[in-house]
Amino acid sequence: MHLLNEVFENTVRSGLGLSLTGVKGPVRDKMKKDGFLQKIGEENFFMSIQEAVDKFDGVQSNDNLEPYYMQSNANV
C-alpha cells in the first residue's frame, strides 16, 4: 500500500490521474480498509480495460451492474 500511495501521489503531482482495472477482491478490501479507495476515487476503478477506455472516450454503458468498487469479499 505504501508503494501504491507513492505512485498515486507522483501521478497527481505530475498533473496526471490514476485508474485501476481488474483489482481482485482481497486487494480492493485492503485498499478500502487503508483509505486508498476513497483517496483515488471510487469512480477510477473498472472491471476491464475496455470499460475504462469507454469511460474516458465518453461511451455510455448499457450495463446496470453494481459499480466495481462496491463489490467486496469482506465487510471492512
mmCIF file of the N, C-alpha and C atoms, coordinates in Angstrom:
data_MODEL
# 
_entry.id   MODEL 
# 
loop_
_atom_site.group_PDB 
_atom_site.id 
_atom_site.type_symbol 
_atom_site.label_atom_id 
_atom_site.label_alt_id 
_atom_site.label_comp_id 
_atom_site.label_asym_id 
_atom_site.label_entity_id 
_atom_site.label_seq_id 
_atom_site.pdbx_PDB_ins_code 
_atom_site.Cartn_x 
_atom_site.Cartn_y 
_atom_site.Cartn_z 
_atom_site.occupancy 
_atom_site.B_iso_or_equiv 
_atom_site.pdbx_formal_charge 
_atom_site.auth_seq_id 
_atom_site.auth_comp_id 
_atom_site.auth_asym_id 
_atom_site.auth_atom_id 
_atom_site.pdbx_PDB_model_num 
ATOM 1   N N  . MET A 1 1  ? 0.824   -1.186  0.000   1.00 0.00 ? 1  MET A N  1 
ATOM 2   C CA . MET A 1 1  ? 0.000   0.000   0.000   1.00 0.00 ? 1  MET A CA 1 
ATOM 3   C C  . MET A 1 1  ? 0.872   1.254   0.000   1.00 0.00 ? 1  MET A C  1 
ATOM 4   N N  . HIS A 1 2  ? 2.011   1.169   0.685   1.00 0.00 ? 2  HIS A N  1 
ATOM 5   C CA . HIS A 1 2  ? 2.905   2.326   0.730   1.00 0.00 ? 2  HIS A CA 1 
ATOM 6   C C  . HIS A 1 2  ? 3.369   2.702   -0.684  1.00 0.00 ? 2  HIS A C  1 
ATOM 7   N N  . LEU A 1 3  ? 3.780   1.718   -1.458  1.00 0.00 ? 3  LEU A N  1 
ATOM 8   C CA . LEU A 1 3  ? 4.251   1.964   -2.820  1.00 0.00 ? 3  LEU A CA 1 
ATOM 9   C C  . LEU A 1 3  ? 3.114   2.479   -3.708  1.00 0.00 ? 3  LEU A C  1 
ATOM 10  N N  . LEU A 1 4  ? 1.945   1.904   -3.574  1.00 0.00 ? 4  LEU A N  1 
ATOM 11  C CA . LEU A 1 4  ? 0.800   2.334   -4.369  1.00 0.00 ? 4  LEU A CA 1 
ATOM 12  C C  . LEU A 1 4  ? 0.432   3.786   -4.047  1.00 0.00 ? 4  LEU A C  1 
ATOM 13  N N  . ASN A 1 5  ? 0.470   4.154   -2.774  1.00 0.00 ? 5  ASN A N  1 
ATOM 14  C CA . ASN A 1 5  ? 0.229   5.547   -2.390  1.00 0.00 ? 5  ASN A CA 1 
ATOM 15  C C  . ASN A 1 5  ? 1.272   6.471   -3.010  1.00 0.00 ? 5  ASN A C  1 
ATOM 16  N N  . GLU A 1 6  ? 2.514   6.028   -3.027  1.00 0.00 ? 6  GLU A N  1 
ATOM 17  C CA . GLU A 1 6  ? 3.589   6.829   -3.610  1.00 0.00 ? 6  GLU A CA 1 
ATOM 18  C C  . GLU A 1 6  ? 3.381   7.015   -5.113  1.00 0.00 ? 6  GLU A C  1 
ATOM 19  N N  . VAL A 1 7  ? 3.005   5.955   -5.798  1.00 0.00 ? 7  VAL A N  1 
ATOM 20  C CA . VAL A 1 7  ? 2.728   6.040   -7.237  1.00 0.00 ? 7  VAL A CA 1 
ATOM 21  C C  . VAL A 1 7  ? 1.583   7.018   -7.484  1.00 0.00 ? 7  VAL A C  1 
ATOM 22  N N  . PHE A 1 8  ? 0.520   6.906   -6.690  1.00 0.00 ? 8  PHE A N  1 
ATOM 23  C CA . PHE A 1 8  ? -0.632  7.797   -6.849  1.00 0.00 ? 8  PHE A CA 1 
ATOM 24  C C  . PHE A 1 8  ? -0.220  9.249   -6.641  1.00 0.00 ? 8  PHE A C  1 
ATOM 25  N N  . GLU A 1 9  ? 0.507   9.533   -5.584  1.00 0.00 ? 9  GLU A N  1 
ATOM 26  C CA . GLU A 1 9  ? 0.925   10.902  -5.292  1.00 0.00 ? 9  GLU A CA 1 
ATOM 27  C C  . GLU A 1 9  ? 1.847   11.456  -6.383  1.00 0.00 ? 9  GLU A C  1 
ATOM 28  N N  . ASN A 1 10 ? 2.712   10.622  -6.937  1.00 0.00 ? 10 ASN A N  1 
ATOM 29  C CA . ASN A 1 10 ? 3.581   11.060  -8.031  1.00 0.00 ? 10 ASN A CA 1 
ATOM 30  C C  . ASN A 1 10 ? 2.792   11.389  -9.292  1.00 0.00 ? 10 ASN A C  1 
ATOM 31  N N  . THR A 1 11 ? 1.768   10.600  -9.589  1.00 0.00 ? 11 THR A N  1 
ATOM 32  C CA . THR A 1 11 ? 0.952   10.888  -10.777 1.00 0.00 ? 11 THR A CA 1 
ATOM 33  C C  . THR A 1 11 ? 0.171   12.186  -10.592 1.00 0.00 ? 11 THR A C  1 
ATOM 34  N N  . VAL A 1 12 ? -0.361  12.399  -9.396  1.00 0.00 ? 12 VAL A N  1 
ATOM 35  C CA . VAL A 1 12 ? -1.098  13.638  -9.127  1.00 0.00 ? 12 VAL A CA 1 
ATOM 36  C C  . VAL A 1 12 ? -0.170  14.846  -9.222  1.00 0.00 ? 12 VAL A C  1 
ATOM 37  N N  . ARG A 1 13 ? 1.017   14.730  -8.653  1.00 0.00 ? 13 ARG A N  1 
ATOM 38  C CA . ARG A 1 13 ? 2.000   15.823  -8.720  1.00 0.00 ? 13 ARG A CA 1 
ATOM 39  C C  . ARG A 1 13 ? 2.381   16.137  -10.164 1.00 0.00 ? 13 ARG A C  1 
ATOM 40  N N  . SER A 1 14 ? 2.352   15.136  -11.014 1.00 0.00 ? 14 SER A N  1 
ATOM 41  C CA . SER A 1 14 ? 2.701   15.316  -12.426 1.00 0.00 ? 14 SER A CA 1 
ATOM 42  C C  . SER A 1 14 ? 1.526   15.829  -13.250 1.00 0.00 ? 14 SER A C  1 
ATOM 43  N N  . GLY A 1 15 ? 0.382   16.019  -12.597 1.00 0.00 ? 15 GLY A N  1 
ATOM 44  C CA . GLY A 1 15 ? -0.796  16.502  -13.303 1.00 0.00 ? 15 GLY A CA 1 
ATOM 45  C C  . GLY A 1 15 ? -1.563  15.412  -14.013 1.00 0.00 ? 15 GLY A C  1 
ATOM 46  N N  . LEU A 1 16 ? -1.313  14.168  -13.647 1.00 0.00 ? 16 LEU A N  1 
ATOM 47  C CA . LEU A 1 16 ? -1.988  13.030  -14.263 1.00 0.00 ? 16 LEU A CA 1 
ATOM 48  C C  . LEU A 1 16 ? -2.981  12.421  -13.288 1.00 0.00 ? 16 LEU A C  1 
ATOM 49  N N  . GLY A 1 17 ? -3.775  11.507  -13.773 1.00 0.00 ? 17 GLY A N  1 
ATOM 50  C CA . GLY A 1 17 ? -4.695  10.765  -12.933 1.00 0.00 ? 17 GLY A CA 1 
ATOM 51  C C  . GLY A 1 17 ? -4.317  9.294   -12.936 1.00 0.00 ? 17 GLY A C  1 
ATOM 52  N N  . LEU A 1 18 ? -4.928  8.544   -12.062 1.00 0.00 ? 18 LEU A N  1 
ATOM 53  C CA . LEU A 1 18 ? -4.649  7.111   -11.963 1.00 0.00 ? 18 LEU A CA 1 
ATOM 54  C C  . LEU A 1 18 ? -5.964  6.362   -11.912 1.00 0.00 ? 18 LEU A C  1 
ATOM 55  N N  . SER A 1 19 ? -6.108  5.384   -12.782 1.00 0.00 ? 19 SER A N  1 
ATOM 56  C CA . SER A 1 19 ? -7.264  4.493   -12.779 1.00 0.00 ? 19 SER A CA 1 
ATOM 57  C C  . SER A 1 19 ? -6.757  3.066   -12.730 1.00 0.00 ? 19 SER A C  1 
ATOM 58  N N  . LEU A 1 20 ? -7.531  2.192   -12.111 1.00 0.00 ? 20 LEU A N  1 
ATOM 59  C CA . LEU A 1 20 ? -7.140  0.796   -11.964 1.00 0.00 ? 20 LEU A CA 1 
ATOM 60  C C  . LEU A 1 20 ? -8.222  -0.112  -12.523 1.00 0.00 ? 20 LEU A C  1 
ATOM 61  N N  . THR A 1 21 ? -7.785  -1.224  -13.135 1.00 0.00 ? 21 THR A N  1 
ATOM 62  C CA . THR A 1 21 ? -8.723  -2.209  -13.656 1.00 0.00 ? 21 THR A CA 1 
ATOM 63  C C  . THR A 1 21 ? -8.377  -3.583  -13.107 1.00 0.00 ? 21 THR A C  1 
ATOM 64  N N  . GLY A 1 22 ? -9.392  -4.426  -12.999 1.00 0.00 ? 22 GLY A N  1 
ATOM 65  C CA . GLY A 1 22 ? -9.185  -5.823  -12.633 1.00 0.00 ? 22 GLY A CA 1 
ATOM 66  C C  . GLY A 1 22 ? -8.629  -6.052  -11.245 1.00 0.00 ? 22 GLY A C  1 
ATOM 67  N N  . VAL A 1 23 ? -8.874  -5.140  -10.320 1.00 0.00 ? 23 VAL A N  1 
ATOM 68  C CA . VAL A 1 23 ? -8.361  -5.307  -8.958  1.00 0.00 ? 23 VAL A CA 1 
ATOM 69  C C  . VAL A 1 23 ? -9.185  -6.395  -8.257  1.00 0.00 ? 23 VAL A C  1 
ATOM 70  N N  . LYS A 1 24 ? -8.507  -7.405  -7.768  1.00 0.00 ? 24 LYS A N  1 
ATOM 71  C CA . LYS A 1 24 ? -9.163  -8.550  -7.128  1.00 0.00 ? 24 LYS A CA 1 
ATOM 72  C C  . LYS A 1 24 ? -9.729  -8.175  -5.754  1.00 0.00 ? 24 LYS A C  1 
ATOM 73  N N  . GLY A 1 25 ? -10.726 -8.929  -5.309  1.00 0.00 ? 25 GLY A N  1 
ATOM 74  C CA . GLY A 1 25 ? -11.441 -8.665  -4.073  1.00 0.00 ? 25 GLY A CA 1 
ATOM 75  C C  . GLY A 1 25 ? -10.582 -8.409  -2.849  1.00 0.00 ? 25 GLY A C  1 
ATOM 76  N N  . PRO A 1 26 ? -9.660  -9.312  -2.513  1.00 0.00 ? 26 PRO A N  1 
ATOM 77  C CA . PRO A 1 26 ? -8.846  -9.089  -1.315  1.00 0.00 ? 26 PRO A CA 1 
ATOM 78  C C  . PRO A 1 26 ? -8.002  -7.819  -1.389  1.00 0.00 ? 26 PRO A C  1 
ATOM 79  N N  . VAL A 1 27 ? -7.553  -7.473  -2.585  1.00 0.00 ? 27 VAL A N  1 
ATOM 80  C CA . VAL A 1 27 ? -6.762  -6.253  -2.760  1.00 0.00 ? 27 VAL A CA 1 
ATOM 81  C C  . VAL A 1 27 ? -7.667  -5.035  -2.597  1.00 0.00 ? 27 VAL A C  1 
ATOM 82  N N  . ARG A 1 28 ? -8.855  -5.085  -3.203  1.00 0.00 ? 28 ARG A N  1 
ATOM 83  C CA . ARG A 1 28 ? -9.832  -3.996  -3.042  1.00 0.00 ? 28 ARG A CA 1 
ATOM 84  C C  . ARG A 1 28 ? -10.180 -3.805  -1.574  1.00 0.00 ? 28 ARG A C  1 
ATOM 85  N N  . ASP A 1 29 ? -10.346 -4.916  -0.866  1.00 0.00 ? 29 ASP A N  1 
ATOM 86  C CA . ASP A 1 29 ? -10.682 -4.843  0.557   1.00 0.00 ? 29 ASP A CA 1 
ATOM 87  C C  . ASP A 1 29 ? -9.587  -4.130  1.335   1.00 0.00 ? 29 ASP A C  1 
ATOM 88  N N  . LYS A 1 30 ? -8.347  -4.433  1.027   1.00 0.00 ? 30 LYS A N  1 
ATOM 89  C CA . LYS A 1 30 ? -7.213  -3.791  1.699   1.00 0.00 ? 30 LYS A CA 1 
ATOM 90  C C  . LYS A 1 30 ? -7.162  -2.304  1.342   1.00 0.00 ? 30 LYS A C  1 
ATOM 91  N N  . MET A 1 31 ? -7.421  -1.989  0.077   1.00 0.00 ? 31 MET A N  1 
ATOM 92  C CA . MET A 1 31 ? -7.438  -0.590  -0.341  1.00 0.00 ? 31 MET A CA 1 
ATOM 93  C C  . MET A 1 31 ? -8.522  0.189   0.393   1.00 0.00 ? 31 MET A C  1 
ATOM 94  N N  . LYS A 1 32 ? -9.668  -0.435  0.554   1.00 0.00 ? 32 LYS A N  1 
ATOM 95  C CA . LYS A 1 32 ? -10.773 0.218   1.255   1.00 0.00 ? 32 LYS A CA 1 
ATOM 96  C C  . LYS A 1 32 ? -10.426 0.419   2.722   1.00 0.00 ? 32 LYS A C  1 
ATOM 97  N N  . LYS A 1 33 ? -9.906  -0.611  3.345   1.00 0.00 ? 33 LYS A N  1 
ATOM 98  C CA . LYS A 1 33 ? -9.549  -0.548  4.764   1.00 0.00 ? 33 LYS A CA 1 
ATOM 99  C C  . LYS A 1 33 ? -8.502  0.534   5.027   1.00 0.00 ? 33 LYS A C  1 
ATOM 100 N N  . ASP A 1 34 ? -7.536  0.672   4.124   1.00 0.00 ? 34 ASP A N  1 
ATOM 101 C CA . ASP A 1 34 ? -6.460  1.646   4.290   1.00 0.00 ? 34 ASP A CA 1 
ATOM 102 C C  . ASP A 1 34 ? -6.824  3.053   3.800   1.00 0.00 ? 34 ASP A C  1 
ATOM 103 N N  . GLY A 1 35 ? -8.021  3.225   3.247   1.00 0.00 ? 35 GLY A N  1 
ATOM 104 C CA . GLY A 1 35 ? -8.465  4.538   2.783   1.00 0.00 ? 35 GLY A CA 1 
ATOM 105 C C  . GLY A 1 35 ? -8.006  4.900   1.385   1.00 0.00 ? 35 GLY A C  1 
ATOM 106 N N  . PHE A 1 36 ? -7.306  3.981   0.716   1.00 0.00 ? 36 PHE A N  1 
ATOM 107 C CA . PHE A 1 36 ? -6.798  4.286   -0.625  1.00 0.00 ? 36 PHE A CA 1 
ATOM 108 C C  . PHE A 1 36 ? -7.929  4.386   -1.636  1.00 0.00 ? 36 PHE A C  1 
ATOM 109 N N  . LEU A 1 37 ? -8.933  3.550   -1.498  1.00 0.00 ? 37 LEU A N  1 
ATOM 110 C CA . LEU A 1 37 ? -10.061 3.554   -2.423  1.00 0.00 ? 37 LEU A CA 1 
ATOM 111 C C  . LEU A 1 37 ? -10.729 4.927   -2.426  1.00 0.00 ? 37 LEU A C  1 
ATOM 112 N N  . GLN A 1 38 ? -10.910 5.509   -1.249  1.00 0.00 ? 38 GLN A N  1 
ATOM 113 C CA . GLN A 1 38 ? -11.514 6.833   -1.154  1.00 0.00 ? 38 GLN A CA 1 
ATOM 114 C C  . GLN A 1 38 ? -10.554 7.909   -1.684  1.00 0.00 ? 38 GLN A C  1 
ATOM 115 N N  . LYS A 1 39 ? -9.274  7.711   -1.465  1.00 0.00 ? 39 LYS A N  1 
ATOM 116 C CA . LYS A 1 39 ? -8.262  8.683   -1.888  1.00 0.00 ? 39 LYS A CA 1 
ATOM 117 C C  . LYS A 1 39 ? -8.199  8.797   -3.412  1.00 0.00 ? 39 LYS A C  1 
ATOM 118 N N  . ILE A 1 40 ? -8.166  7.664   -4.093  1.00 0.00 ? 40 ILE A N  1 
ATOM 119 C CA . ILE A 1 40 ? -8.060  7.670   -5.552  1.00 0.00 ? 40 ILE A CA 1 
ATOM 120 C C  . ILE A 1 40 ? -9.400  8.005   -6.200  1.00 0.00 ? 40 ILE A C  1 
ATOM 121 N N  . GLY A 1 41 ? -10.481 7.689   -5.501  1.00 0.00 ? 41 GLY A N  1 
ATOM 122 C CA . GLY A 1 41 ? -11.819 7.940   -6.036  1.00 0.00 ? 41 GLY A CA 1 
ATOM 123 C C  . GLY A 1 41 ? -12.418 6.668   -6.590  1.00 0.00 ? 41 GLY A C  1 
ATOM 124 N N  . GLU A 1 42 ? -13.552 6.310   -6.055  1.00 0.00 ? 42 GLU A N  1 
ATOM 125 C CA . GLU A 1 42 ? -14.206 5.055   -6.448  1.00 0.00 ? 42 GLU A CA 1 
ATOM 126 C C  . GLU A 1 42 ? -14.531 5.004   -7.934  1.00 0.00 ? 42 GLU A C  1 
ATOM 127 N N  . GLU A 1 43 ? -14.691 6.175   -8.542  1.00 0.00 ? 43 GLU A N  1 
ATOM 128 C CA . GLU A 1 43 ? -15.022 6.234   -9.969  1.00 0.00 ? 43 GLU A CA 1 
ATOM 129 C C  . GLU A 1 43 ? -13.841 5.879   -10.860 1.00 0.00 ? 43 GLU A C  1 
ATOM 130 N N  . ASN A 1 44 ? -12.676 5.668   -10.270 1.00 0.00 ? 44 ASN A N  1 
ATOM 131 C CA . ASN A 1 44 ? -11.471 5.334   -11.037 1.00 0.00 ? 44 ASN A CA 1 
ATOM 132 C C  . ASN A 1 44 ? -11.111 3.852   -10.978 1.00 0.00 ? 44 ASN A C  1 
ATOM 133 N N  . PHE A 1 45 ? -12.061 3.007   -10.587 1.00 0.00 ? 45 PHE A N  1 
ATOM 134 C CA . PHE A 1 45 ? -11.885 1.559   -10.577 1.00 0.00 ? 45 PHE A CA 1 
ATOM 135 C C  . PHE A 1 45 ? -12.814 0.956   -11.627 1.00 0.00 ? 45 PHE A C  1 
ATOM 136 N N  . PHE A 1 46 ? -12.275 0.055   -12.441 1.00 0.00 ? 46 PHE A N  1 
ATOM 137 C CA . PHE A 1 46 ? -13.045 -0.522  -13.540 1.00 0.00 ? 46 PHE A CA 1 
ATOM 138 C C  . PHE A 1 46 ? -12.862 -2.038  -13.587 1.00 0.00 ? 46 PHE A C  1 
ATOM 139 N N  . MET A 1 47 ? -13.886 -2.718  -14.096 1.00 0.00 ? 47 MET A N  1 
ATOM 140 C CA . MET A 1 47 ? -13.830 -4.174  -14.240 1.00 0.00 ? 47 MET A CA 1 
ATOM 141 C C  . MET A 1 47 ? -12.830 -4.582  -15.316 1.00 0.00 ? 47 MET A C  1 
ATOM 142 N N  . SER A 1 48 ? -12.745 -3.784  -16.382 1.00 0.00 ? 48 SER A N  1 
ATOM 143 C CA . SER A 1 48 ? -11.872 -4.152  -17.502 1.00 0.00 ? 48 SER A CA 1 
ATOM 144 C C  . SER A 1 48 ? -11.213 -2.911  -18.081 1.00 0.00 ? 48 SER A C  1 
ATOM 145 N N  . ILE A 1 49 ? -10.178 -3.133  -18.840 1.00 0.00 ? 49 ILE A N  1 
ATOM 146 C CA . ILE A 1 49 ? -9.507  -2.024  -19.529 1.00 0.00 ? 49 ILE A CA 1 
ATOM 147 C C  . ILE A 1 49 ? -10.482 -1.367  -20.496 1.00 0.00 ? 49 ILE A C  1 
ATOM 148 N N  . GLN A 1 50 ? -11.282 -2.177  -21.194 1.00 0.00 ? 50 GLN A N  1 
ATOM 149 C CA . GLN A 1 50 ? -12.235 -1.614  -22.155 1.00 0.00 ? 50 GLN A CA 1 
ATOM 150 C C  . GLN A 1 50 ? -13.241 -0.700  -21.471 1.00 0.00 ? 50 GLN A C  1 
ATOM 151 N N  . GLU A 1 51 ? -13.696 -1.076  -20.285 1.00 0.00 ? 51 GLU A N  1 
ATOM 152 C CA . GLU A 1 51 ? -14.635 -0.237  -19.537 1.00 0.00 ? 51 GLU A CA 1 
ATOM 153 C C  . GLU A 1 51 ? -13.991 1.116   -19.204 1.00 0.00 ? 51 GLU A C  1 
ATOM 154 N N  . ALA A 1 52 ? -12.737 1.101   -18.809 1.00 0.00 ? 52 ALA A N  1 
ATOM 155 C CA . ALA A 1 52 ? -12.020 2.345   -18.503 1.00 0.00 ? 52 ALA A CA 1 
ATOM 156 C C  . ALA A 1 52 ? -11.857 3.197   -19.756 1.00 0.00 ? 52 ALA A C  1 
ATOM 157 N N  . VAL A 1 53 ? -11.469 2.568   -20.857 1.00 0.00 ? 53 VAL A N  1 
ATOM 158 C CA . VAL A 1 53 ? -11.293 3.298   -22.117 1.00 0.00 ? 53 VAL A CA 1 
ATOM 159 C C  . VAL A 1 53 ? -12.616 3.918   -22.548 1.00 0.00 ? 53 VAL A C  1 
ATOM 160 N N  . ASP A 1 54 ? -13.699 3.151   -22.449 1.00 0.00 ? 54 ASP A N  1 
ATOM 161 C CA . ASP A 1 54 ? -15.018 3.664   -22.818 1.00 0.00 ? 54 ASP A CA 1 
ATOM 162 C C  . ASP A 1 54 ? -15.395 4.879   -21.975 1.00 0.00 ? 54 ASP A C  1 
ATOM 163 N N  . LYS A 1 55 ? -15.100 4.834   -20.686 1.00 0.00 ? 55 LYS A N  1 
ATOM 164 C CA . LYS A 1 55 ? -15.424 5.959   -19.810 1.00 0.00 ? 55 LYS A CA 1 
ATOM 165 C C  . LYS A 1 55 ? -14.680 7.210   -20.260 1.00 0.00 ? 55 LYS A C  1 
ATOM 166 N N  . PHE A 1 56 ? -13.401 7.063   -20.553 1.00 0.00 ? 56 PHE A N  1 
ATOM 167 C CA . PHE A 1 56 ? -12.615 8.221   -20.940 1.00 0.00 ? 56 PHE A CA 1 
ATOM 168 C C  . PHE A 1 56 ? -12.890 8.673   -22.371 1.00 0.00 ? 56 PHE A C  1 
ATOM 169 N N  . ASP A 1 57 ? -13.456 7.778   -23.181 1.00 0.00 ? 57 ASP A N  1 
ATOM 170 C CA . ASP A 1 57 ? -13.872 8.152   -24.539 1.00 0.00 ? 57 ASP A CA 1 
ATOM 171 C C  . ASP A 1 57 ? -15.294 8.698   -24.552 1.00 0.00 ? 57 ASP A C  1 
ATOM 172 N N  . GLY A 1 58 ? -15.979 8.658   -23.406 1.00 0.00 ? 58 GLY A N  1 
ATOM 173 C CA . GLY A 1 58 ? -17.333 9.179   -23.313 1.00 0.00 ? 58 GLY A CA 1 
ATOM 174 C C  . GLY A 1 58 ? -18.401 8.216   -23.779 1.00 0.00 ? 58 GLY A C  1 
ATOM 175 N N  . VAL A 1 59 ? -18.075 6.937   -23.886 1.00 0.00 ? 59 VAL A N  1 
ATOM 176 C CA . VAL A 1 59 ? -19.050 5.933   -24.309 1.00 0.00 ? 59 VAL A CA 1 
ATOM 177 C C  . VAL A 1 59 ? -19.910 5.557   -23.114 1.00 0.00 ? 59 VAL A C  1 
ATOM 178 N N  . GLN A 1 60 ? -21.222 5.563   -23.306 1.00 0.00 ? 60 GLN A N  1 
ATOM 179 C CA . GLN A 1 60 ? -22.150 5.186   -22.244 1.00 0.00 ? 60 GLN A CA 1 
ATOM 180 C C  . GLN A 1 60 ? -22.369 3.679   -22.277 1.00 0.00 ? 60 GLN A C  1 
ATOM 181 N N  . SER A 1 61 ? -22.298 3.051   -21.101 1.00 0.00 ? 61 SER A N  1 
ATOM 182 C CA . SER A 1 61 ? -22.539 1.617   -20.994 1.00 0.00 ? 61 SER A CA 1 
ATOM 183 C C  . SER A 1 61 ? -24.016 1.371   -20.755 1.00 0.00 ? 61 SER A C  1 
ATOM 184 N N  . ASN A 1 62 ? -24.528 0.293   -21.317 1.00 0.00 ? 62 ASN A N  1 
ATOM 185 C CA . ASN A 1 62 ? -25.918 -0.095  -21.084 1.00 0.00 ? 62 ASN A CA 1 
ATOM 186 C C  . ASN A 1 62 ? -26.057 -1.045  -19.914 1.00 0.00 ? 62 ASN A C  1 
ATOM 187 N N  . ASP A 1 63 ? -24.934 -1.405  -19.304 1.00 0.00 ? 63 ASP A N  1 
ATOM 188 C CA . ASP A 1 63 ? -24.958 -2.334  -18.180 1.00 0.00 ? 63 ASP A CA 1 
ATOM 189 C C  . ASP A 1 63 ? -25.519 -1.646  -16.946 1.00 0.00 ? 63 ASP A C  1 
ATOM 190 N N  . ASN A 1 64 ? -26.373 -2.352  -16.235 1.00 0.00 ? 64 ASN A N  1 
ATOM 191 C CA . ASN A 1 64 ? -26.893 -1.854  -14.971 1.00 0.00 ? 64 ASN A CA 1 
ATOM 192 C C  . ASN A 1 64 ? -26.276 -2.640  -13.833 1.00 0.00 ? 64 ASN A C  1 
ATOM 193 N N  . LEU A 1 65 ? -24.989 -2.906  -13.939 1.00 0.00 ? 65 LEU A N  1 
ATOM 194 C CA . LEU A 1 65 ? -24.291 -3.692  -12.942 1.00 0.00 ? 65 LEU A CA 1 
ATOM 195 C C  . LEU A 1 65 ? -23.896 -2.821  -11.768 1.00 0.00 ? 65 LEU A C  1 
ATOM 196 N N  . GLU A 1 66 ? -23.766 -3.472  -10.619 1.00 0.00 ? 66 GLU A N  1 
ATOM 197 C CA . GLU A 1 66 ? -23.284 -2.775  -9.438  1.00 0.00 ? 66 GLU A CA 1 
ATOM 198 C C  . GLU A 1 66 ? -21.887 -2.234  -9.736  1.00 0.00 ? 66 GLU A C  1 
ATOM 199 N N  . PRO A 1 67 ? -21.592 -1.010  -9.316  1.00 0.00 ? 67 PRO A N  1 
ATOM 200 C CA . PRO A 1 67 ? -20.244 -0.478  -9.571  1.00 0.00 ? 67 PRO A CA 1 
ATOM 201 C C  . PRO A 1 67 ? -19.177 -1.404  -9.016  1.00 0.00 ? 67 PRO A C  1 
ATOM 202 N N  . TYR A 1 68 ? -18.088 -1.513  -9.746  1.00 0.00 ? 68 TYR A N  1 
ATOM 203 C CA . TYR A 1 68 ? -16.997 -2.435  -9.405  1.00 0.00 ? 68 TYR A CA 1 
ATOM 204 C C  . TYR A 1 68 ? -16.446 -2.188  -8.013  1.00 0.00 ? 68 TYR A C  1 
ATOM 205 N N  . TYR A 1 69 ? -16.289 -0.944  -7.638  1.00 0.00 ? 69 TYR A N  1 
ATOM 206 C CA . TYR A 1 69 ? -15.698 -0.639  -6.352  1.00 0.00 ? 69 TYR A CA 1 
ATOM 207 C C  . TYR A 1 69 ? -16.558 -1.106  -5.188  1.00 0.00 ? 69 TYR A C  1 
ATOM 208 N N  . MET A 1 70 ? -17.835 -1.369  -5.452  1.00 0.00 ? 70 MET A N  1 
ATOM 209 C CA . MET A 1 70 ? -18.724 -1.814  -4.378  1.00 0.00 ? 70 MET A CA 1 
ATOM 210 C C  . MET A 1 70 ? -18.683 -3.330  -4.171  1.00 0.00 ? 70 MET A C  1 
ATOM 211 N N  . GLN A 1 71 ? -18.120 -4.053  -5.111  1.00 0.00 ? 71 GLN A N  1 
ATOM 212 C CA . GLN A 1 71 ? -18.064 -5.500  -4.999  1.00 0.00 ? 71 GLN A CA 1 
ATOM 213 C C  . GLN A 1 71 ? -16.899 -5.884  -4.107  1.00 0.00 ? 71 GLN A C  1 
ATOM 214 N N  . SER A 1 72 ? -17.214 -6.376  -2.946  1.00 0.00 ? 72 SER A N  1 
ATOM 215 C CA . SER A 1 72 ? -16.185 -6.660  -1.957  1.00 0.00 ? 72 SER A CA 1 
ATOM 216 C C  . SER A 1 72 ? -16.331 -8.083  -1.445  1.00 0.00 ? 72 SER A C  1 
ATOM 217 N N  . ASN A 1 73 ? -15.229 -8.657  -0.998  1.00 0.00 ? 73 ASN A N  1 
ATOM 218 C CA . ASN A 1 73 ? -15.265 -10.010 -0.444  1.00 0.00 ? 73 ASN A CA 1 
ATOM 219 C C  . ASN A 1 73 ? -15.483 -10.019 1.063   1.00 0.00 ? 73 ASN A C  1 
ATOM 220 N N  . ALA A 1 74 ? -15.346 -8.871  1.670   1.00 0.00 ? 74 ALA A N  1 
ATOM 221 C CA . ALA A 1 74 ? -15.458 -8.797  3.127   1.00 0.00 ? 74 ALA A CA 1 
ATOM 222 C C  . ALA A 1 74 ? -16.035 -7.462  3.530   1.00 0.00 ? 74 ALA A C  1 
ATOM 223 N N  . ASN A 1 75 ? -16.611 -7.430  4.680   1.00 0.00 ? 75 ASN A N  1 
ATOM 224 C CA . ASN A 1 75 ? -17.088 -6.182  5.240   1.00 0.00 ? 75 ASN A CA 1 
ATOM 225 C C  . ASN A 1 75 ? -15.978 -5.556  6.056   1.00 0.00 ? 75 ASN A C  1 
ATOM 226 N N  . VAL A 1 76 ? -15.358 -4.544  5.474   1.00 0.00 ? 76 VAL A N  1 
ATOM 227 C CA . VAL A 1 76 ? -14.251 -3.861  6.174   1.00 0.00 ? 76 VAL A CA 1 
ATOM 228 C C  . VAL A 1 76 ? -14.620 -2.424  6.440   1.00 0.00 ? 76 VAL A C  1 
# 
